[in-house]
Amino acid sequence: MNAQLQALIDRARAWYDGLAEREQRIVAGGAVAVAALLLVGGLLMPLHAAVSRAVARSESRHADLEWMRSNADEIRAGTLALPRETGEAPLVLVGRVGRENGLEAAFRGSQPTANGHGVRVQLEAAPFDTMINWLAALEEHYGLAIDSVTVERGGKPGVVNATITLNQPK
């Protein structure tokens, strides 16, 4: 294979030597341009992209660190801690938090899920915004995750009927 490469180089050199001086300068200039394009496209652009990604990661980590520093007292105090454990069954917890959020009249039924770690709730004529706040409270403060939701329009604007399944993470 080395002999084939040498033969190819010899043929290219003979071809180049057979060109007029002006043509040789044009070919040499083209070769320099191709080499420059290969250098920029094959080395410098990927290197620039990698550096840009590294800078973005660094800035993101710096922003996270600044947030942690600015919220250090809250983090230490535990107000940004994991969802609290109440010892209540999900069925009881969902009902209590629903009453606290003003959804008591909308509850039409609730039952534990088959796995015992969740609850299925049916709401009728529930104010949509109140329902969303209730779901947010259950997730943020008690760690209940929404497994499934079916929402239908109620009789009035802003009022919905819903079937919601919530589960505790294991």
N, C-alpha and C positions, 0 to 999 in steps of 0.2 A: 504494500500500500504506500509506503514511503516513496517508492519509485514512481508510482502514479502521480503522487502529489508533486514530485520534482518535475515530471514531464509537463504537468499542467502549468507550473510556474514558468518553466522554460518557454512554453507556447505563448503565455501571456506576455512575457518579457520580449519575445520576438515580435509579437503583434505591436506592443508599445514602441519598440525601437523602429518599426516600420512606419510609424506615424510621422507626419510633419511636425516641426517644432511647435507650431501654434496649436496643433491638435493635442500634442503631449501636455501642454500647459492646461488646456481645457479638461483633459482626462484627469490630470493631477488635482486640479481645482475641484472637480466633481468628487474625486476620492476623498479629499479633505472634507468636503461638505457632507458626504455620506458618513464619514467617521464622526463628524461633529453631531449629526442627527442621531447616530447610534449611541453616542456618549450621553446626549441629553435625554433621549427617549428611553434608553435602556438602563441608565444608571442614575442620573440626576433627578429625573421626575419621580421614580419610585422612592428614592432617598428623601426627597422633599415631602412626599405624601406620608412616609413613615414618621418623619419629624413632626409634621402637622398633627398626626394622630397622637403622638406622645405629648405634645404641648396641650392638646385638648384634654387628654386624660389627667395631666398634671393640674390644669386649671379646674377641672371638675373635682379632683381630690382636694385642692386648696379651698374651693367653695364649701365642700363638705366639712372640712376642718374648721373653717370660719363659723359655719352654722353650729357645729358642736361646741366651739368656744363660747359663742354668744348664748347658747342654751345650756351651758354646763350646770348652772344652778338648778334648773328644772329637771335635768337628767339625773342629777344627784338626789334631788328630792323625790324622784320617782313619779312625777306627774306625767312624764312621757314614757312611762313603763309599759309593759305588756298588759293586755286586758286583764282586769281583775277577776279573781276567782270568788264567786259568791256562795258556792255550795248549793245553789238552787238548781233544780232540774231545769233543762231548757224550756219545758212547757210552762213552768211557773215563772221563770225569768222573762220570757216573751210576753206573757200576760201582764206582769207587773210593770215592765218598761212601757208597754202599750198604754196602760192606764195613766202612767206618769206623763206620757206624751199626748194624751187627749184622744186616744183611739178606742176607748172602752165601748162606745156605742156602735162602733163599726165591726167589732169582733162577732163573727157568726159561727165560729168553730175552730178548734185547734186540737191536734192530736200528735202524740209522739211518733217519730219515724220508726221504721222497722229496726234500725240499728240501735235505737235508744239514745243516740247522741244528738238528736235534732228534733224539730217540731215542724208540723205543717199547719199553716194558719190560713183561714179564709176570712177576708174582710169584705164588707158590703157598705157602699156609700161612704167610703173613707176619703177624707180630704187628701189629695195627692201629695201636697207639700208636707203635711203632717206624717203621712206614711213614709216618705223619703227620710225625714228627720228621725223617725223611729228606727228605720233600718240602719241608718248611719250610726245611731247611738248603740244599737245592738252589736254592730261590727266593731266600732272603735273602742267602746268601753268594756264589752263583755266577750269579744272574740267570736261571736256567732257569724258564720259566713253564709252568704246567700247561695243556696244550691240551685234553686230554680224559682222563677217568678212568672206568673201569668197575670196580666193586667188588662182589664176591659173598661171601656168608658162607662161611667155611671149615668144617672138620670140628669144631673146638672153639670155645668162646666166646672172643672177642677175637682170633680168627685169621681172615684174609681171603685171598681170591684176587683179584688185581687186574691190569688192563691199563691202563697209564698212558702217555700221550704227552706229552713235554716238549719245549719249543722255546726256542731262544735268541732274544731280541729282536734285530731287525735293526739 
